[in-house]
Amino acid sequence: MKVVRSGRTLLKLGPTLGRWCFFKSQPRAGCHGQCGLLVQRRLVSLSAWIPGRRDEWHKAVSNAEKIVGYPTSFMSLRYLLSDEFSNVAMHLRKLIGTKHPLLKTVRGLVFDGKSNLQTRGLLVLLISKAAGPPRIAQNVSETEEDMISGIYPSQRSLAEITEMIHTANLVHKWGVVNLTDMETQTCNGVEQDMEFANKMAVLFGDFLLASASTALAELKNTKVVEVISSAIAELIQAEFTGLKDQHGNAVLGRTTSMEDWYTQTYLSSGALLAKSCKAAMELAHHDLETQNEAFEFGKHISFARQLQEDLAPFLGTDDNDNVVNPLSAPAILYLQQEGSHCVELLNNASINTNNKKVYELIQSSPVIEETKQLCIQEGQKALESIHSFGSSEARTALGKMVNAVTNV
């Protein structure tokens, strides 16, 4: 992760969970511009499940929450009120005034001021209800009488686990500053503050991941443990796909293609959701065909969501000052269209002098419409994968969420 020095005009990229967000810096009081701090964070991927048409998305999420029985913003409340987390929260208070990115990351995990962000768990609950109980009940530890709003307790636990794993990765990736990139001169103890905050970020993320692992074991289903464990492994693998430089900046290779984009998106976000949907079917003892259909739904809605997010700066539906991500779908499609000679231009898109030029080149090219069509196609594949689930309010809610994502 590259810490941008105050006073510089460059906008550097820092790694997120498989995507990249943008940072600016400002001098801390008394620093006289000598310390580089991450104080204004562009939470691009934190808003990953908020399409440009926010009203439509918010309406779809609110409707879905009513169907599953309770708002997903309270999904991990019982963990956040534990004694262990109270100790973490006490230490987090010490970071106030340091402007370390961990504070903003934590504040934005559940609600960004506009919409609820815990929609991965919501999708797991919805697809659990849409699938319903198995046609042939065999070795079922939970009965239909155990269901709450048509969802087994174990499936609700899985939705919490999914959110905690996702949150732990966000904290580990966004809440840690690369101290080797900071100026060696200490300023008002800022270096010590950053080091302490980094330790807290690691501790907080580890706590969430440990809580998720404990809850996963309590499900007492070895197949589910195996599936979710492989999803965690793929989240880590997403950081080693060769699409970042030594500082964590997004970087295109001369042969980077949409195949690389699909691989990166699947590893960084699609795997966790897809495998959580599959695991939810396993907990209800659905057959393998139903499990695979749920997996395909999670995978394709993840692709559609990322395509929508990549389009947002070019459609005027984003607040990111039209900053171009070199690894966004439009940028990669533009590279494939124009050839490898434009790699350097795209990789330097974060530089102020280049960004406007790159933005205009991509926006005026056919790749925007091509990206829209890809988004729509992925949404259609997501809907087709749950067609056999039968008509229900839960399946209708899933359709509305898909339509909100693909309405580009």
N, C-alpha and C positions, 0 to 999 in steps of 0.2 A: 504494500500500500504506500503510495507516495504522498507525503505531507507537503502541502503547497506553502511556500513561504509568503508572508504578507508582503504586499507591495509588488509582487510579480503579476504578470498578466496571464500566465498560463493557468489553464484549468486541467489538473491532472485527474486521472481515473484511479479509483480505488476499488478493490474487488468486493463483490457482494456474493451472495450464494449463487454463483454461476453467471451472474449478470454484473454490470458495472454501473456505479453511480458517480456523480460529479461533486467535487468539493470546491469551496472557496475558503479563504482564510482572512482573518482580521487580527490586528495586534491586540493583545491583552493590555488592560490598563497598566501603565507604567513600563511597558516593554519597549516602547519607542520603536515598534516595528521590527524587533529583533527575534521574536519567537514565532515559529510557524505553527498555527493551531487549526484544527478542523472545527470550524464553528458554524458553518452553514452547509448542511448536508443535503444533497439532492437525493431524497429517498425514492429513487426510481423504482427499484424492485420491491420496496416495502409497500408501494401502492399497486403491486402487481395484479391484484385482483379487483382493481377499480378501473373499469373501462372509461373512455372519454365521456360517454353519455352517462354521467354519474347518477342522474335522477332515475333513469331506467334500471341501472344496476342496483341502486339503493332500494328501489321498490321490489326488485326480484329477491334480494337478500332478506328484506323484512318479511316478505311473504313466506320465504323458505323457513325462516326462524320460527314462525308461528306453526308451521307444519310439523317440525321436528320436536316442538315442545318447550324449548327454552332458548334464549339468545346465546349464541356461541361466544359472545364477549365474556361470559362468565364461565367458560369451559374449564379453565385451569385455576379458578378462584381457590379451590380447596388446597392447591399446591402453593399458591402465592400467599396464603394465610398461615402456612406452616411455620414452626419455630425456626427451621433452617433458613427459610427465606427471610424471616424477620432479621436474622443476623446479617444477611447479605444486604438487605435494604438499609440497615443502620450504617453500614460502611458506604453505601452508595451516596448517602447524604453528604459525606465528606468531599464528594466530587463537585458539589455545587460551587460554581464560580470558576472551575477549571476549564469549562467549555469542552470537556472531553466528549467525543462522539458517542460514548456509551450511554450518557444520559438521554440524548435525543433518540437514540435507538430504542431504549427501554420505553420512553414515553410514547413512541409511535407504534409499538408492537400490537396493541389492541385496537386503538382508535386514532386516526390521523386528523381528527377535527371535522371530517366530512363523512366518513363511512367506516363501518366495521371491517377490519382486515382479516379476521380469523375465519376465512371462508373455506379453507381446506377441510377443516373439521366439519363444517356445515355440509359440504358436498359428500363427505363420507356418511353422515347421518341421513342425508336425503336419498342416496343410492341404497342405503340399508333399508329404508322404509319402502322405496320403490320396488325392491326385490321381494320384500316380505318374507314370511317363513318358508322353509323348503317344502317342495311338493311331497317328498317322502322323508319323514323324520327318522333318522337313524343315529343312534348314539348322541342324541341332543341333550346337553346338560341344562339348557334353558328351554322353557316351554313358552307357548304363546301367552300364558297368563303372566309371565315375567316381563312381557313387553310393556314399554311406556311409549305411548304415541306411535305404536307399531315398530318400535326399535328395541332390540335386546340390550340389556345393561352392558354386556361385553362390547357391543358395537359403540356405545356411547364412550366407554373407556378408551376404545381404539381411537375415536375422534380426538379425545384429549391428548392421547399419546402422539398422534400426528402433529397436532399444533405445538406440543412441547419440543418435539424433534426439530420442527421448522424454526421455532423461536430460538432454540439453542444454537443452531447454525447461524442465524442472523446475528446473534450477540457475539459469537466467536469471530465472525467475519467483519462485522461493521463496528464492533465496539473496541477494537484493538488498534492502537496507533503504532506504526513502525518507527521505533525510537532511533534506529540507525539513520533514518532520513532527516532527523531533526538536527538543528544546529547544535554544536557541541557546547556553546556558551549557555549556561543556565540563566534564567531570567525570572526573578521572583519565585524561584523554586518550581518553575513550570515543568522542568524535566522530571523532578521527583513526583509531581502530581500526575504526569502522564504514565510514569512507571507504575504507580499505585493503581491508577485507573485501569491499566492493562491487566493487572493481577485480578482486579474485581471483575472485569469482563470475562476472563477465563473461568473464574470461580462461579459466576452467575450462569454462564453457559454450561459448565460442568454439572451444576446443581440441577438444571432443567433436564439435561440429558440423562443424568442418573435417575431422576424421578421418572422419566419416560421409560427407562430400562426396567426399573422396578415394577412399574405398572404393567409393562409388557409381559414380564414373567408371571405376574398375578393372573393373567388371562389363561394360563395353563394350557396353552395350545402351541405345540412345538412348530407346527407349520406356519402359524402366524408370526412367531418369533423369527423364524428363518426368513420369511418374506420381508418383514420390516427391517431386519438386520441388513439384508442385502440392499435395501433402499438407502440406509444410512451410509453404507459403503460407497454407493454410487454418488451420494452427495459429496463425499470426500474426493472421489475420482474426478468430479467436475472441476476441481481446482488444478488438475494436472493434465489438461487436454492440449497443452501447447498453444493456447490462445491468449496468453498473457506473458509479459516480459518479466524481468527479475524484480521490478518494482510493483508488479501487480497491475500494470496498465494493460488495457485491452489492446491486442495487436493482431492484425490480419497477416496471414501468410500469402504468398503469391498464388498458392493453389487452394486457398480456403474456399469452400463451396457451401451450398445450402445443406449438404449432407453433414458437414461439420456443425452447422447451426442446429440441425435436428438432434444430433448427438449431444451437443452442449446443453440444449434446452431440456432434453429428456433427463440427463444426469443431474442437472441443477434444480429442477422443479418437477418434471413429469414423473420421475421414478417414485418419489415419495407419495404423491397423490394417487398414481395408478396402482401402486402396490398396496396402499391403504384401502382403496376401494376393493381390491381383490381379497385382502385379508378380512374385510368386513363380511364378504360372502362366505369365506371359510368359517368364520365364527358362527354363522347361521347354518352351516353344513349344507350349503348349496353345492350343486354339482360343478365339475370343472368348467363346463361350458359357460355357466353363469359367472363364475369367477373370472374367466377370460374376457367376457363381455364387460364386466365392471372395470377390469384393468384397461381395456381399450378406451372406455369412456374417460377415465382419469388421464390417460396419456394424450388423447386428442384434444380435450378441453384445455390441457396445459399448453399444447402447441398453439391453439387458437388464442388463448390469453396472451401468450408471449408475442405473437404476431400483432395482436391489437396494440400491445404496449409499444412495440417497435414502431408502429405506424403513428402513434399519438403525436410526436413532435411535428410530423408533416401534415397533420390534419387540424392543427390549431386546437387540440383538445388536451394539451399537456401544459404544465407550468414550468417546463425545464428550459425556457429561453431558446427553444429549437436547437439545443445542443445535439450533435449527431454522435451516436454510439457506433464506432467502427464495426462492432460485431452484431449490429442489428440486422434484421432480415433485409431491409431496403439497401443497406450499405453493401452487404454481401452479394445481393442480386446485381447491384450496380457494378461491383468488381467483376462478376462473371460476364456481364454485358460489355464492359469497356476493356477488360484485359488487365493483366498484372501491372501495367505501367502506372495505374492509379492507386496502387497499394499505399505508397508513402503519403499521398494526399489524404486518403481516408484515415490512415493511422494518426495523422497530425490534425485531425478534424477538431480536437479539443482546444487547439490554439485559436485564440480570438480572431486572428487575421485570416485563418483558413476556414473557420466554421461556417461563416455566411456563404462562402463560395461553395463548399461541399454541400451544404443544405440546399442551395438553389439548384445545383447540378442534379442531385438525387430527386428533388421534388418535381423537377421539370421532365424527368425521364419516365419511361413506362413501368419502372420497377414498383412504383407506388400502387398502381392498379394491380400489378401482379401479386404484390403482398396482400392486398385486400382479398383477391380471389383465393389465395392460399388460406387466409384466415377463415373465410366462408366455408371452404372445403373441409378444413379441420373440424369446424363446428358441425357440419353435416355428418361427418364420420362419427363424432361423439354421439349425436342423436341416434344414428343408425345402430350403434352398438347396444343401446338399451331399448330398442324397439320391441324386443321379445319380453320385456318386463311386464307388459300389460298396462292398460290405462289406469292412472291413479293421480291424485293430487301431487304426490311426491315426484312422479315422472314429469308431470306438467311443470312443476317448479324447476326441475333440472333443465327442461327445455327453455324456460324463460331466462335462466341464467346463461345458457349457451347463446341464446339470441341476443342478450345484452352484450356479450363479449364480441360477437361477430357482426354487430350493427356498426360497421365502419364506413 
